[in-house]
Amino acid sequence: MRTTSSWWVLSMAEVFKRRQLPVAQLFADAGLSIQSLAHPETRFPQDGVTRLWEAAALSSDCDYLGLEWGAAQISVSGSPVLGYSLITARGIVRGSERFSDIRA
């Protein structure tokens, strides 16, 4: 099962909160425990994180919620491997391709 780290999901929740979305309800709708965000070692099932994004998108009037999150959260210091991959890309399209190129 693929999982996502709690720091990643916490950063999503922070953007949702800034957008004044019902964060606790979004987590409940996605079947995720919002209390687990307090534990840095927590891993969330990727399917649940996908449901969380979908619920947030439906609750928001923002067409670029994911991009807003990415711009606010991804940095070389915060996520060194991903950040380095993005800043060394030959352009935004290639950087996005690297970001989305996840292999099993």
N, CA, C and O atoms as a GROMACS GRO file, in nm:
protein
  416
    1MET      N    1   0.084  -0.118   0.000
    1MET     CA    2   0.000   0.000   0.000
    1MET      C    3   0.089   0.124   0.000
    1MET      O    4   0.183   0.134   0.079
    2ARG      N    5   0.059   0.217  -0.088
    2ARG     CA    6   0.132   0.344  -0.091
    2ARG      C    7   0.081   0.434   0.021
    2ARG      O    8  -0.037   0.434   0.055
    3THR      N    9   0.174   0.510   0.078
    3THR     CA   10   0.138   0.600   0.188
    3THR      C   11   0.202   0.737   0.165
    3THR      O   12   0.291   0.754   0.082
    4THR      N   13   0.153   0.833   0.242
    4THR     CA   14   0.202   0.970   0.236
    4THR      C   15   0.236   1.014   0.378
    4THR      O   16   0.163   0.981   0.473
    5SER      N   17   0.344   1.087   0.393
    5SER     CA   18   0.389   1.128   0.527
    5SER      C   19   0.297   1.234   0.587
    5SER      O   20   0.229   1.308   0.517
    6SER      N   21   0.298   1.238   0.720
    6SER     CA   22   0.210   1.332   0.790
    6SER      C   23   0.249   1.477   0.763
    6SER      O   24   0.161   1.564   0.760
    7TRP      N   25   0.377   1.506   0.743
    7TRP     CA   26   0.415   1.646   0.718
    7TRP      C   27   0.355   1.694   0.586
    7TRP      O   28   0.319   1.811   0.572
    8TRP      N   29   0.344   1.604   0.490
    8TRP     CA   30   0.285   1.639   0.360
    8TRP      C   31   0.136   1.670   0.377
    8TRP      O   32   0.085   1.769   0.326
    9VAL      N   33   0.067   1.582   0.450
    9VAL     CA   34  -0.077   1.598   0.472
    9VAL      C   35  -0.103   1.720   0.561
    9VAL      O   36  -0.201   1.791   0.542
   10LEU      N   37  -0.016   1.743   0.658
   10LEU     CA   38  -0.030   1.862   0.744
   10LEU      C   39  -0.020   1.990   0.661
   10LEU      O   40  -0.095   2.085   0.684
   11SER      N   41   0.072   1.992   0.566
   11SER     CA   42   0.084   2.112   0.482
   11SER      C   43  -0.040   2.131   0.397
   11SER      O   44  -0.080   2.244   0.370
   12MET      N   45  -0.103   2.022   0.354
   12MET     CA   46  -0.230   2.032   0.281
   12MET      C   47  -0.335   2.095   0.372
   12MET      O   48  -0.407   2.186   0.331
   13ALA      N   49  -0.344   2.045   0.496
   13ALA     CA   50  -0.444   2.095   0.590
   13ALA      C   51  -0.425   2.244   0.618
   13ALA      O   52  -0.523   2.316   0.636
   14GLU      N   53  -0.301   2.290   0.621
   14GLU     CA   54  -0.274   2.431   0.646
   14GLU      C   55  -0.327   2.518   0.531
   14GLU      O   56  -0.382   2.625   0.555
   15VAL      N   57  -0.311   2.471   0.408
   15VAL     CA   58  -0.364   2.545   0.293
   15VAL      C   59  -0.517   2.543   0.296
   15VAL      O   60  -0.581   2.644   0.268
   16PHE      N   61  -0.574   2.428   0.331
   16PHE     CA   62  -0.721   2.420   0.340
   16PHE      C   63  -0.772   2.517   0.446
   16PHE      O   64  -0.874   2.583   0.426
   17LYS      N   65  -0.700   2.526   0.557
   17LYS     CA   66  -0.740   2.617   0.665
   17LYS      C   67  -0.734   2.762   0.619
   17LYS      O   68  -0.824   2.840   0.646
   18ARG      N   69  -0.626   2.798   0.548
   18ARG     CA   70  -0.614   2.936   0.496
   18ARG      C   71  -0.727   2.968   0.399
   18ARG      O   72  -0.770   3.083   0.389
   19ARG      N   73  -0.774   2.868   0.329
   19ARG     CA   74  -0.886   2.885   0.235
   19ARG      C   75  -1.020   2.879   0.307
   19ARG      O   76  -1.126   2.890   0.244
   20GLN      N   77  -1.016   2.863   0.439
   20GLN     CA   78  -1.136   2.855   0.524
   20GLN      C   79  -1.227   2.739   0.485
   20GLN      O   80  -1.350   2.750   0.485
   21LEU      N   81  -1.164   2.627   0.452
   21LEU     CA   82  -1.239   2.505   0.424
   21LEU      C   83  -1.263   2.430   0.556
   21LEU      O   84  -1.188   2.451   0.651
   22PRO      N   85  -1.363   2.347   0.564
   22PRO     CA   86  -1.392   2.271   0.687
   22PRO      C   87  -1.296   2.153   0.702
   22PRO      O   88  -1.330   2.039   0.669
   23VAL      N   89  -1.178   2.181   0.752
   23VAL     CA   90  -1.068   2.084   0.754
   23VAL      C   91  -1.107   1.955   0.826
   23VAL      O   92  -1.085   1.846   0.772
   24ALA      N   93  -1.163   1.965   0.945
   24ALA     CA   94  -1.199   1.843   1.020
   24ALA      C   95  -1.301   1.759   0.942
   24ALA      O   96  -1.291   1.636   0.941
   25GLN      N   97  -1.397   1.824   0.879
   25GLN     CA   98  -1.497   1.752   0.801
   25GLN      C   99  -1.435   1.688   0.677
   25GLN      O  100  -1.472   1.576   0.639
   26LEU      N  101  -1.342   1.757   0.614
   26LEU     CA  102  -1.274   1.701   0.496
   26LEU      C  103  -1.200   1.573   0.533
   26LEU      O  104  -1.204   1.474   0.460
   27PHE      N  105  -1.130   1.576   0.648
   27PHE     CA  106  -1.059   1.457   0.693
   27PHE      C  107  -1.157   1.344   0.722
   27PHE      O  108  -1.133   1.229   0.684
   28ALA      N  109  -1.267   1.377   0.789
   28ALA     CA  110  -1.367   1.274   0.819
   28ALA      C  111  -1.424   1.215   0.690
   28ALA      O  112  -1.440   1.094   0.679
   29ASP      N  113  -1.456   1.301   0.594
   29ASP     CA  114  -1.510   1.254   0.466
   29ASP      C  115  -1.412   1.164   0.392
   29ASP      O  116  -1.452   1.072   0.320
   30ALA      N  117  -1.283   1.191   0.410
   30ALA     CA  118  -1.179   1.112   0.343
   30ALA      C  119  -1.143   0.985   0.421
   30ALA      O  120  -1.066   0.901   0.373
   31GLY      N  121  -1.200   0.972   0.541
   31GLY     CA  122  -1.169   0.855   0.623
   31GLY      C  123  -1.032   0.862   0.689
   31GLY      O  124  -0.972   0.759   0.718
   32LEU      N  125  -0.983   0.983   0.712
   32LEU     CA  126  -0.852   1.003   0.774
   32LEU      C  127  -0.867   1.065   0.912
   32LEU      O  128  -0.960   1.141   0.936
   33SER      N  129  -0.775   1.034   1.001
   33SER     CA  130  -0.777   1.088   1.136
   33SER      C  131  -0.698   1.218   1.140
   33SER      O  132  -0.577   1.219   1.119
   34ILE      N  133  -0.768   1.328   1.167
   34ILE     CA  134  -0.700   1.456   1.177
   34ILE      C  135  -0.607   1.460   1.298
   34ILE      O  136  -0.507   1.532   1.297
   35GLN      N  137  -0.639   1.383   1.402
   35GLN     CA  138  -0.554   1.378   1.521
   35GLN      C  139  -0.417   1.318   1.490
   35GLN      O  140  -0.320   1.347   1.560
   36SER      N  141  -0.409   1.236   1.388
   36SER     CA  142  -0.282   1.172   1.352
   36SER      C  143  -0.180   1.273   1.299
   36SER      O  144  -0.061   1.243   1.292
   37LEU      N  145  -0.225   1.392   1.263
   37LEU     CA  146  -0.132   1.494   1.215
   37LEU      C  147  -0.034   1.537   1.323
   37LEU      O  148   0.074   1.589   1.293
   38ALA      N  149  -0.069   1.516   1.448
   38ALA     CA  150   0.017   1.554   1.559
   38ALA      C  151   0.138   1.462   1.574
   38ALA      O  152   0.229   1.492   1.652
   39HIS      N  153   0.139   1.352   1.503
   39HIS     CA  154   0.246   1.253   1.514
   39HIS      C  155   0.329   1.249   1.386
   39HIS      O  156   0.281   1.200   1.284
   40PRO      N  157   0.451   1.301   1.389
   40PRO     CA  158   0.532   1.311   1.268
   40PRO      C  159   0.561   1.178   1.198
   40PRO      O  160   0.590   1.175   1.079
   41GLU      N  161   0.553   1.070   1.271
   41GLU     CA  162   0.584   0.939   1.211
   41GLU      C  163   0.464   0.876   1.140
   41GLU      O  164   0.477   0.769   1.079
   42THR      N  165   0.349   0.942   1.146
   42THR     CA  166   0.228   0.887   1.084
   42THR      C  167   0.242   0.883   0.933
   42THR      O  168   0.296   0.974   0.872
   43ARG      N  169   0.191   0.775   0.875
   43ARG     CA  170   0.180   0.761   0.729
   43ARG      C  171   0.032   0.743   0.697
   43ARG      O  172  -0.036   0.661   0.758
   44PHE      N  173  -0.017   0.821   0.602
   44PHE     CA  174  -0.157   0.814   0.561
   44PHE      C  175  -0.167   0.732   0.432
   44PHE      O  176  -0.083   0.746   0.344
   45PRO      N  177  -0.269   0.647   0.421
   45PRO     CA  178  -0.287   0.572   0.296
   45PRO      C  179  -0.309   0.668   0.179
   45PRO      O  180  -0.388   0.762   0.189
   46GLN      N  181  -0.240   0.643   0.069
   46GLN     CA  182  -0.250   0.732  -0.046
   46GLN      C  183  -0.394   0.745  -0.098
   46GLN      O  184  -0.434   0.852  -0.142
   47ASP      N  185  -0.470   0.637  -0.092
   47ASP     CA  186  -0.610   0.645  -0.135
   47ASP      C  187  -0.688   0.746  -0.051
   47ASP      O  188  -0.773   0.818  -0.104
   48GLY      N  189  -0.660   0.750   0.079
   48GLY     CA  190  -0.726   0.847   0.166
   48GLY      C  191  -0.684   0.989   0.135
   48GLY      O  192  -0.765   1.082   0.141
   49VAL      N  193  -0.555   1.008   0.102
   49VAL     CA  194  -0.506   1.141   0.068
   49VAL      C  195  -0.571   1.188  -0.063
   49VAL      O  196  -0.605   1.306  -0.077
   50THR      N  197  -0.588   1.097  -0.156
   50THR     CA  198  -0.657   1.130  -0.281
   50THR      C  199  -0.801   1.172  -0.253
   50THR      O  200  -0.850   1.269  -0.310
   51ARG      N  201  -0.868   1.098  -0.164
   51ARG     CA  202  -1.006   1.135  -0.126
   51ARG      C  203  -1.008   1.272  -0.059
   51ARG      O  204  -1.102   1.350  -0.079
   52LEU      N  205  -0.905   1.302   0.021
   52LEU     CA  206  -0.896   1.432   0.088
   52LEU      C  207  -0.885   1.545  -0.015
   52LEU      O  208  -0.954   1.646  -0.003
   53TRP      N  209  -0.799   1.528  -0.116
   53TRP     CA  210  -0.786   1.628  -0.222
   53TRP      C  211  -0.919   1.645  -0.294
   53TRP      O  212  -0.962   1.758  -0.321
   54GLU      N  213  -0.985   1.534  -0.326
   54GLU     CA  214  -1.112   1.542  -0.397
   54GLU      C  215  -1.217   1.615  -0.315
   54GLU      O  216  -1.291   1.698  -0.368
   55ALA      N  217  -1.224   1.586  -0.185
   55ALA     CA  218  -1.321   1.653  -0.098
   55ALA      C  219  -1.290   1.802  -0.088
   55ALA      O  220  -1.380   1.885  -0.090
   56ALA      N  221  -1.161   1.836  -0.078
   56ALA     CA  222  -1.122   1.977  -0.069
   56ALA      C  223  -1.157   2.050  -0.199
   56ALA      O  224  -1.205   2.163  -0.196
   57ALA      N  225  -1.132   1.986  -0.311
   57ALA     CA  226  -1.164   2.049  -0.440
   57ALA      C  227  -1.313   2.076  -0.452
   57ALA      O  228  -1.354   2.181  -0.504
   58LEU      N  229  -1.394   1.984  -0.406
   58LEU     CA  230  -1.540   2.003  -0.411
   58LEU      C  231  -1.587   2.113  -0.316
   58LEU      O  232  -1.687   2.180  -0.343
   59SER      N  233  -1.514   2.132  -0.206
   59SER     CA  234  -1.552   2.233  -0.106
   59SER      C  235  -1.499   2.372  -0.137
   59SER      O  236  -1.541   2.470  -0.076
   60SER      N  237  -1.407   2.380  -0.230
   60SER     CA  238  -1.340   2.507  -0.259
   60SER      C  239  -1.390   2.567  -0.389
   60SER      O  240  -1.430   2.495  -0.481
   61ASP      N  241  -1.386   2.698  -0.395
   61ASP     CA  242  -1.416   2.766  -0.520
   61ASP      C  243  -1.287   2.800  -0.596
   61ASP      O  244  -1.289   2.874  -0.694
   62CYS      N  245  -1.177   2.745  -0.549
   62CYS     CA  246  -1.045   2.770  -0.607
   62CYS      C  247  -1.012   2.661  -0.708
   62CYS      O  248  -1.006   2.543  -0.674
   63ASP      N  249  -0.990   2.701  -0.832
   63ASP     CA  250  -0.957   2.605  -0.937
   63ASP      C  251  -0.812   2.559  -0.933
   63ASP      O  252  -0.775   2.464  -1.002
   64TYR      N  253  -0.730   2.624  -0.853
   64TYR     CA  254  -0.588   2.592  -0.851
   64TYR      C  255  -0.539   2.559  -0.709
   64TYR      O  256  -0.427   2.593  -0.671
   65LEU      N  257  -0.623   2.494  -0.632
   65LEU     CA  258  -0.591   2.461  -0.493
   65LEU      C  259  -0.461   2.382  -0.482
   65LEU      O  260  -0.378   2.413  -0.396
   66GLY      N  261  -0.442   2.283  -0.566
   66GLY     CA  262  -0.320   2.204  -0.563
   66GLY      C  263  -0.196   2.284  -0.597
   66GLY      O  264  -0.091   2.265  -0.536
   67LEU      N  265  -0.207   2.374  -0.692
   67LEU     CA  266  -0.094   2.459  -0.728
   67LEU      C  267  -0.062   2.557  -0.616
   67LEU      O  268   0.055   2.585  -0.588
   68GLU      N  269  -0.166   2.609  -0.552
   68GLU     CA  270  -0.146   2.700  -0.439
   68GLU      C  271  -0.071   2.628  -0.328
   68GLU      O  272   0.022   2.682  -0.268
   69TRP      N  273  -0.112   2.504  -0.301
   69TRP     CA  274  -0.046   2.425  -0.199
   69TRP      C  275   0.100   2.404  -0.237
   69TRP      O  276   0.190   2.424  -0.154
   70GLY      N  277   0.125   2.363  -0.360
   70GLY     CA  278   0.261   2.335  -0.404
   70GLY      C  279   0.351   2.456  -0.395
   70GLY      O  280   0.465   2.447  -0.349
   71ALA      N  281   0.299   2.570  -0.437
   71ALA     CA  282   0.378   2.693  -0.434
   71ALA      C  283   0.411   2.734  -0.291
   71ALA      O  284   0.518   2.788  -0.264
   72ALA      N  285   0.318   2.709  -0.200
   72ALA     CA  286   0.338   2.750  -0.061
   72ALA      C  287   0.426   2.652   0.018
   72ALA      O  288   0.492   2.693   0.113
   73GLN      N  289   0.427   2.525  -0.021
   73GLN     CA  290   0.487   2.424   0.064
   73GLN      C  291   0.616   2.362   0.014
   73GLN      O  292   0.701   2.323   0.095
   74ILE      N  293   0.633   2.351  -0.115
   74ILE     CA  294   0.750   2.278  -0.166
   74ILE      C  295   0.870   2.371  -0.169
   74ILE      O  296   0.867   2.477  -0.232
   75SER      N  297   0.973   2.330  -0.100
   75SER     CA  298   1.098   2.406  -0.098
   75SER      C  299   1.214   2.307  -0.091
   75SER      O  300   1.196   2.190  -0.055
   76VAL      N  301   1.330   2.354  -0.125
   76VAL     CA  302   1.446   2.267  -0.119
   76VAL      C  303   1.474   2.224   0.024
   76VAL      O  304   1.510   2.109   0.049
   77SER      N  305   1.457   2.315   0.120
   77SER     CA  306   1.484   2.278   0.258
   77SER      C  307   1.375   2.189   0.317
   77SER      O  308   1.404   2.102   0.399
   78GLY      N  309   1.250   2.211   0.276
   78GLY     CA  310   1.139   2.133   0.330
   78GLY      C  311   1.130   1.993   0.273
   78GLY      O  312   1.090   1.899   0.342
   79SER      N  313   1.165   1.978   0.149
   79SER     CA  314   1.164   1.847   0.083
   79SER      C  315   1.282   1.845  -0.013
   79SER      O  316   1.266   1.871  -0.132
   80PRO      N  317   1.402   1.814   0.039
   80PRO     CA  318   1.524   1.832  -0.038
   80PRO      C  319   1.530   1.757  -0.171
   80PRO      O  320   1.576   1.814  -0.271
   81VAL      N  321   1.488   1.634  -0.176
   81VAL     CA  322   1.497   1.559  -0.301
   81VAL      C  323   1.402   1.616  -0.404
   81VAL      O  324   1.441   1.642  -0.518
   82LEU      N  325   1.277   1.635  -0.366
   82LEU     CA  326   1.178   1.691  -0.457
   82LEU      C  327   1.214   1.835  -0.495
   82LEU      O  328   1.207   1.872  -0.612
   83GLY      N  329   1.252   1.914  -0.396
   83GLY     CA  330   1.288   2.053  -0.423
   83GLY      C  331   1.405   2.065  -0.519
   83GLY      O  332   1.402   2.145  -0.612
   84TYR      N  333   1.507   1.985  -0.497
   84TYR     CA  334   1.624   1.987  -0.587
   84TYR      C  335   1.583   1.945  -0.728
   84TYR      O  336   1.628   2.004  -0.826
   85SER      N  337   1.500   1.843  -0.737
   85SER     CA  338   1.453   1.796  -0.867
   85SER      C  339   1.379   1.907  -0.941
   85SER      O  340   1.396   1.922  -1.062
   86LEU      N  341   1.298   1.982  -0.870
   86LEU     CA  342   1.222   2.090  -0.934
   86LEU      C  343   1.310   2.207  -0.976
   86LEU      O  344   1.294   2.260  -1.086
   87ILE      N  345   1.403   2.248  -0.889
   87ILE     CA  346   1.483   2.366  -0.923
   87ILE      C  347   1.588   2.337  -1.029
   87ILE      O  348   1.638   2.430  -1.092
   88THR      N  349   1.623   2.211  -1.050
   88THR     CA  350   1.720   2.178  -1.154
   88THR      C  351   1.656   2.140  -1.286
   88THR      O  352   1.726   2.109  -1.382
   89ALA      N  353   1.524   2.141  -1.292
   89ALA     CA  354   1.454   2.110  -1.417
   89ALA      C  355   1.475   2.222  -1.519
   89ALA      O  356   1.502   2.336  -1.482
   90ARG      N  357   1.461   2.190  -1.645
   90ARG     CA  358   1.484   2.286  -1.753
   90ARG      C  359   1.367   2.381  -1.773
   90ARG      O  360   1.374   2.468  -1.860
   91GLY      N  361   1.263   2.367  -1.698
   91GLY     CA  362   1.148   2.456  -1.709
   91GLY      C  363   1.034   2.402  -1.625
   91GLY      O  364   1.042   2.293  -1.569
   92ILE      N  365   0.928   2.479  -1.618
   92ILE     CA  366   0.815   2.441  -1.532
   92ILE      C  367   0.748   2.313  -1.580
   92ILE      O  368   0.702   2.233  -1.498
   93VAL      N  369   0.742   2.293  -1.711
   93VAL     CA  370   0.679   2.170  -1.761
   93VAL      C  371   0.760   2.049  -1.720
   93VAL      O  372   0.704   1.950  -1.671
   94ARG      N  373   0.890   2.054  -1.739
   94ARG     CA  374   0.975   1.940  -1.701
   94ARG      C  375   0.973   1.920  -1.550
   94ARG      O  376   0.974   1.807  -1.502
   95GLY      N  377   0.972   2.029  -1.474
   95GLY     CA  378   0.963   2.017  -1.329
   95GLY      C  379   0.835   1.949  -1.286
   95GLY      O  380   0.835   1.865  -1.197
   96SER      N  381   0.725   1.984  -1.351
   96SER     CA  382   0.596   1.920  -1.322
   96SER      C  383   0.598   1.773  -1.359
   96SER      O  384   0.542   1.690  -1.288
   97GLU      N  385   0.662   1.742  -1.470
   97GLU     CA  386   0.674   1.602  -1.510
   97GLU      C  387   0.752   1.523  -1.407
   97GLU      O  388   0.715   1.411  -1.372
   98ARG      N  389   0.862   1.581  -1.358
   98ARG     CA  390   0.939   1.513  -1.254
   98ARG      C  391   0.856   1.492  -1.128
   98ARG      O  392   0.861   1.386  -1.066
   99PHE      N  393   0.780   1.595  -1.092
   99PHE     CA  394   0.696   1.588  -0.973
   99PHE      C  395   0.593   1.478  -0.984
   99PHE      O  396   0.565   1.408  -0.886
  100SER      N  397   0.535   1.462  -1.102
  100SER     CA  398   0.428   1.365  -1.118
  100SER      C  399   0.476   1.228  -1.163
  100SER      O  400   0.396   1.135  -1.173
  101ASP      N  401   0.603   1.213  -1.190
  101ASP     CA  402   0.657   1.086  -1.239
  101ASP      C  403   0.689   0.994  -1.122
  101ASP      O  404   0.804   0.982  -1.080
  102ILE      N  405   0.586   0.929  -1.072
  102ILE     CA  406   0.600   0.839  -0.957
  102ILE      C  407   0.595   0.696  -1.009
  102ILE      O  408   0.501   0.656  -1.078
  103ARG      N  409   0.695   0.621  -0.976
  103ARG     CA  410   0.701   0.483  -1.020
  103ARG      C  411   0.693   0.390  -0.899
  103ARG      O  412   0.741   0.422  -0.791
  104ALA      N  413   0.632   0.273  -0.921
  104ALA     CA  414   0.618   0.175  -0.813
  104ALA      C  415   0.752   0.113  -0.780
  104ALA      O  416   0.761   0.028  -0.692
   0.00000   0.00000   0.00000
